[in-house]
Amino acid sequence: MDGLFFSANRKRLGETLTGAPLIVTAYTQTQRRADMAWYFEQESNFWWLTGIDAPDWQLIVDTTRHKSWLVAPDVDEVHKVFDGSLSYDVALQQSGADEVLTHRQADEKIAELARLHSVVYTVGDDPQAAHYNFALNPASVELKRQLGRIFKEVRTARPELNKLRAIKQAVELEAMQRAIDMTIDGFVAVRDKMQAFKYEYEIDAEFSYLFRRRGAEGHAYDPIAAGGHNACTLHYVANTERLKKRQLVLLDIGARAGGYAADITRTYAFGEPTKRQIEIHAAVQLAQQEIITSIEPNLSVEEYQRNVDAVMTEALLSVGLMKSRDDTDSYHRYFPHAISHGLGVDVHDSLGAPKFLQPGMVLTVEPGIYIPEEGIGVRIEDDILVTTSGHKNMSQRLSTDL
């Protein structure tokens, strides 16, 4: 991605914001332990608007004049020596912004905009925050608080950002395909030597090595290498246990390349699979194929969900996990998660709360059946692009076989 991509994104967003300025912030670094910070990952909206992958920068956009300024963080000489800092020239080249301001200059610019506009836009609060079990990065909340002291009204640009980001541009699809292809190659290599692994962490390490060796930024999310009963914990990421013969191993893993994520899941046999494992895997495999087939532009999200419920009900009935089609308790017990989510800069990219699927959207299709009492968990996941005439399975090259 180059500065033209990011400046065009800012222009497209600005055209939806009724002439009010936009001010957004990068994430700040957070503590790992003692005097160490976690490896930094950027706030996705800020990255999509700037291409800047460093902490504590800010962006000011005058949407009426189509001008944008980056605000550089104050970095003292000691931290420049230890941690480095992004130069103004590189920041301008990456972002396509017009100028870099100091914080003092930025205060003057914001005051000038506040004299002309009573309303300002920022990313705003995350509407899903109440469902998280972790603390939020404080940067966006602090910026919103500061803007509230300067402007009469602070509005969120999140809905407009979500809708724009949901429809992937050609250059974004190229980056996503590269990440997906790297992930597929990792799966092929791991499957070829699956029977030689002894521990879950060896699989984790193999993917990490293969991704970095290929030039990926690394994992798009914490990898899941879950043997046996561990696969029934949907976000199991410990990856520490010894693998045992005649169990299934669920691998949910995706590379990040060019700022974009892949997200693929396969379930493989470790040793000779049992008849029950084969039965469960076959039911999930068939369900996924049927669900993917239904994806097309202008399919309503409600109808898509009805299709999914019908297919997964038949899958669960076929393996004896539902007593009848009205047995919703068993349905949600053995298939407890959503069938799809958006994919892009974030591994769980927003699709902009659409009523209908639209060309350019990329979503996962990931049916699963999880039976804790039997120690069996199966999930199969592919990355699907909605096209003008139907769909394209971007990860189809990777077999879904057991």
N, C-alpha and C positions, 0 to 999 in steps of 0.2 A: 504494500500500500504506500502511496506517496502523498505529498501535500495536497495535490489536486483532489484526491478522493475525500480527504477530511474537510477541505474547504467547501467542496460541493455538498457534503453532508450538512455542514453548518448552514449553508444557503437554503437547502431544502427544508430544514427545520425552521429557520427564521421565517420562511414564507407562511408557516402555519401559526405563528405566534402573535398576530394582530399588531405588529409594530413595536411591541414591548421588548426591552433588552433581555438577554439571557446571560446568566452568570452561574457557572458550575465549577466544581472543584474535583481534583484528583483525590484519591484516598490518601490518608496519612499512614505512615508505618506504625505497626502495633507491636507490643512487647511479646517476645517469645518466652524468655525467662531471664532473670537477673538483668544484665546490661546488653542483652541480645535482642534484635528485632527479627520478626518472621521474614522469610523471603517475600519480597513485595510483589503483589499482583494488583493491577489497576482496576478502578471502577469502570465498568464496561461502557457506560454512556459517555464518560469523559474520554475514554480511548477512542470510541467511534467518532467523536467530534474533533479530536486533536491528534491521535496517534502517539501521544506522549505516554511513556510507560515508566514515569518516575513520580515519586510521592510529592504531595503538597503544592503542586502547580494549580493554577486556576485559569479559567477562560472567561473573558468578557466579550459578548457579541452585541454590537449595535445592529439590530435586524433591519432597521430602516435604511441605513447606509451600507449594509453588508460589509461592515468592518469588524475585525476581531483582534483582540489583544490577549496574549498570554501573560500571566502574572507569575513571576519566578519566585520560588521560596527563598527565604533568607538562610543561607548555608554558611556557617562560620568556617574559618580556615582549617581548623582541626578536623571537622567532619568532611571537608573536601579532600583532605589527605587520606583519611581512613576509608571513606565511602565513595568518593568521587562526586561529581555533580554534572548535570546536563547543561551543556553550553547553550548560550542564547542562539548562536548560529545553527546548531543542530536542531534545537527546538523549533525554530522558524522553518527550517527545511522540512522537518517531519510533519509539521502541522499545516503549513501554508498560511499561518497567521500573518497579520500585518506588522506586528511589533511586539516586543517583550517589554513589560513594565515591571518596575520594582513595586513593593507593597505601598510605598508612599505615593508613587505615581498612580497606582491602581485606585487608592482611596480618592484621589482627585478625579479620576475618570468616573468612578461610581457616583460621586457627588454630582458631577456634571449630568450624568444620565438621570439621576433622581430629580433634578430640576426640570427635566424635559418630560419625564414619564412618572406616573404614580404607581404603575404596575411593573414588576420584574418577574421573570421566570427563572426557575432553577430546577434541578432534578426532583427535589422534594422527598417526602417520606416514602418509604417502601411499603406499599399496602399489604404485603405478605409478612411484615416483620413480626406480627403477633404469633405466627406459626413457627418461628425459628426458636431454636434452643441454644443460641449463642448471642453474644453482644455484637451490636452493629458497629462498623467503622464510624467514628464520630465526625468525620470531616464534613459530610453533607448536612448533618443536623446543625453543626456549628455555623456553617455558612448561611443556612436558612435563618438561623437566629440573628445573625449579624445583619442580613438583608432586611429583616423585619423591623430593625431599628432605623432604617434609612428610607425604605419605600413604604407607601401607604398599604400596598397589597403585594404579597408574595404568592405566586401561583406555581403549580408544578407543571413541568413540560414532559413528565413521564408518559402520559397517554400518547402524545404526539411522537415522542421518541420510539415508543413501543411499536406504533403502527409503521413508522418508516423503517425501523430495523427488521421488522417481520418479513418484509419483501426483500429478498437478497438480490444484490446487484451482481453482474457477471463476475467482477473481480472478487467479490466475496465468495461466490460459488467455487471459483478456482482455488481459493485458499482452503475452503472446506473440503474440497475433493482431495487436495494434497494431504490434509490431516487425516482424512478417512483412508486414503491409500497407505499412508504410513502405518495406520492402526491395523489395517488388513494384513500388511506384510508382517507385522508383529504377531498377530494371531496365527498366521500360517507357520511361522518359525517356531512358536511355542507349541502349537499342536503337534508338529513333527517330532518334538522331543518330550511330549507330555509325560510319557511313561517313565522318563528318566528323572523327573523331579521328585523330591522327597518332602518338601515343605511348601506351603503357600507362598512364603516370602521369596522363594527361588523364582517362581513365576512372575511375581511383582518386579523383582530385580531384572529379570530378562527383558521385560517390556521397557523398563526404564533405560536400560542399556541400548536397546534397539532404537528407541525414540530419539535419544540424545545423539546417538551415532549418525542418525539420518538428518540431524539438524532441526528437529522439532524443538519448541521451547520446553517441552517436557510433557507431563500429563495434563490434560484439561481439567481433571478432577482427581480426587484420591482414588487409586485403582482398587477394584474389588476382585480378590482371588479367593473364592469361598468354596471350601470342600465340604461335602456332606451337609450336615445340619446347619453349618454357617450360612449357607445360601438362603436360609429362611429368614435371616436378618437382612433386610433389603439393602441397607447401607453399611454392611459389614466391611470394615477397612483395616482391621488389625492385621490380617494376612500372616498369622504367626503359627498356625497349627500344622501338624504333620498330616500329609495326605495318606489316605487309607485305600487299599484295593477295594474294588466293587462299590465305589461311591462316585457321585457326580461332582464335577468342579465347575462352578459358575464363574465366568470371567466377564466383568463389566469394566471396560477400559477404553480410553480414547486419548489420542495425541492432541496437542495444541500446536498448530503451525500457522504462521502469518497472522497470529492473533485470533484464530478461529478454532473451534472445537470439533472433534469427532466424538461419537458416543455409540459404541458397539458392544453387544453382549452375545456370548455363545456359552453353551453348556456342553462340556465334554465328559466322556467316561474316563475314569482312572481305573485301569484294569478292565475286566470283562463286566459289562453292565448287566443288571438283573432284568428279568422280564418286566417288572413293575417300572423300573427306570426307563426302559425303552418305551413303554406304553405312555408314560407321562410326557416324555420328550416328544414323541410323535404327535400327541394331542396339541402341545404348544406349537410345534412346527407347522402343523396344518392350520391352526387358528391364525398364526401370523401371516401365512400366505393368503388366506381368505381376507383378512383385514386390509392388507396392503392393496389387494386387488380393488377394493372399494374406493380408494382415494382418487379424487378427481377434482378439478376446479369447480367452484360453486356448490360443492357438497356442503350442506349445512352441518355445523358442528353438532347440533342435536341429532341429526340423522346418522352422522358418523358414530356417535356414542351409542345410538340404538343398534346399529350394525354390530358394533363391538360387543355389546351386552348379549346379543343373540348368538354370536359366534362363540364367545367364552362360556356361555351357558351350555351350549352343546358340547364344548370341550370338557367341561367339568362333569357333565352327565355321563359322557363316554367313559370316564375313568372312575365313576362311582363316587364322586365327591359331592354331588348334589342329589337330594332325594327326589326333587321335582323342579320344574322351571320356576316355581314360586318360592323356592328355598333360597331367599336372598341372603340369609345369614351365612350359609355355607359359601355362596358366591363370593361375598366380601372376605370371608375367612381365608379362602384358598387363592383368591386373586385380589389382594388388598391395595393395589396402587393403580394410578391412572395408566391408560394405554399409551398416551403420547405426551410429548412436550416439545416446545420449539427448540431449535438448535442454531447456534451462531457464535457470536463472541462469548456469550455465556453458554454453558452446557444446558442450562434450563433457560433458554432465551424466551422472552415473551412473544406471543403471536399477536399481541395487540387486542386481545379479547374479541376476536372476530366472530361473526355469525356464520360466515361461510369460508371455506378453504379457498385461497387465492393463489394463482401462479406466482412462483418465487418464494413461497413459504417452504421451509424445511422443518420437518417434524420427525420425531422418532416413532417407531411402532414396536412396542415391547411387551407382548403378552407374557404372562408367567403363571406357573402353578407352584404353590409352596405348601408342603405337607410336613409341618414340624414333627408330628408323631411318627412319621416314617423316615425322617432325616433326608427328605428329598426336596430340592428347590431347583426349578428349571425356568430360565428366562432366555428369550431370543430377541435381539434388538437390532434393527437396521435404521438407517438414516434416509428419509424419503423426501425428495423434492417434488412439490406440486408443480406440474407443467401446464401449458396452455391446453394440452389435449388429454392429460391424464396424470401420470406420475413417473418418476425415475427413482429407482432404488440405487442410491449412491454407493452403497456398500454391498451390492449384489454379488460382487466377485468372490466374497467370502462365503463358503458353503455353510449352511445351517445344520448339517448332519451331525449326529452324535459322535 
